[in-house]
Amino acid sequence: MTADTLKPEKQSLLDKIRRRPGLQTFLLIFPSLFWLVVFFAVPLIIVFVYSFLKRGTYGQVVWEFNLNNYARFFDPLYLKIFVRSFKIAGITTVVSLLLGYPMAYWIATRSAKWRNILLLLLMIPYWTNFLVRTYAWILILRDSGLLNSLLMGWGVISAPLPLFGNDFAIIVGLVYGWFPSMVLPCYAAIERLDFSLVEAAQDLYANELRAFARIVIPITMPGIIAGSILVFIPSLGAYVTPDLLGGAKSVMIGNVIQSQFLSVRDIPFGSAFSFVLMIIMLGATLIYFRVGARTM
């Protein structure tokens, strides 16, 4: 059916839409806008409002405005957890970059056929459920796990190494969990690199290391920053990996927020903690866009 065969009232409506470009734009973005408002903006506003309320005696929310929830954030106990979370997320990001960038560079310098195969092999393990993969690391790292059993069987060690229930186990789990988030942005940046620039630098008597540091790294910096942000942000807010692989002394921000909502039933304080964490993540994202814009 064409526009000419429509009823007069429908034809009139179409004519009005054609004469108003702004209305056309609104109708095009309305589905996405509706989704963002209902499933992002509204929950965010609810969390923000709850962060200024009080917890009742039995865990209910009392509608009394106060700033104590944000003041509690500066308690030495929570600041210590916050610093530990930043340290673990930072180490996870650095380790992921040191391991992921060389892999991305190696994949990007293969032939087109092998690049596709290698990327597929990189992604296949991550098609498995995240929780299942985390439980697998428990079987590998615990005292009677695969790694300690092999080392003791070969006579390398006489007692199990403390690989489980600490920050080391959390970092291993987080690096494994978010490794593709580092490799793929770096690969995309390296794959677009014009390697004739590297050859030109070498023609000007720059050795391979100097050409890599002065040409490859600066040009691929947007991919490095993107990968770092994609690893750092989820690592900072992680709670499944620390809960399963970490011990009682390895609590992170995500575990505190989870316990406030599900165990302690202090929804206002959990909301305040969540909002502070979200602001920090938003700041990190803005830094990425500003630095990325300068380096492109």
C-alpha positions, 0 to 999 in steps of 0.5 A: 500500500502506497501513501496515495492510497491511505485514508485522508486522515492518515495521509494528513498525519504523514504530511504533518510528519514530513513537514516537521523534521524534528518530529521525524527525529523524535519518532526515530529515537523514541524506542531507544529513548523510552528504553533508556528512561524506563530501564536506566534513568528511572532506576537511577533516580530511585537509587539516588533518592533512597541514598538520602533516606534512613534504614528502619529498625527492621530494614524498612526504608524510613522517609527522613532526609539525611546525609549520614549514608554518604558520611559513612562512606568515609569510615576507615573500614569502608575506605580501606575496602575502597582502596583495596578494590582500587588496588585490585582493579588497577593490578587487574588492568595492568596485568590484562594490558601486559598480557593482552596487548602482545596477544592483540599485536600478534593476532593483528599481524597474522594473515586475514584467515588466521586472524579470524581463527585466532579471534574465534579461539580467543572468544570460545572459552568465554561463551561459557557461563561466567559463574561456571568459569569462576568455579573452575578456578576454585578447582585449580587454585585451592590447596588440593586443586590441580595446580598444587597437586601437580607441583607437589607431585613433581616435587617442586613444592612440599606444601600447598602454595597459598593460591586461593582465598586471597587477593592473588586468586581474585586478580587471577579470576578477574584477569581471566574474566575480562581478558577479551575486553582488553584484547579486542579494543587493542586488536581493533586499534592495531589492525587499523595501524598503517605499518608503513609508518613503522617501516619509515621510522626504521628507515630513519635508523630507529630500532624496532623497540624505538619504532614500537614506542614512538609509532605503534603505542601512540597510534594505538593508544585509544585501543589501550585506553578503551581496553583499560576502561573496559577492564577496570570498571567491571573489576572495580565493581565485581562481587562474584569473583571476590566472593568465590575466590577471595577470603574474608579479608579480600572484600571489595566494594561490590561485596559491600553493596551486595551485603547492604542490599541482601543481608544487612537490608540497609538499602539507603546506605547500599544506594549511597555506596552504589551512587559513589561507585557509579560517579567514580566509574562515570569519571573514569569514562569521561577521562577515557573520552577526553584522553582518547580524543586527544590521542586520535 
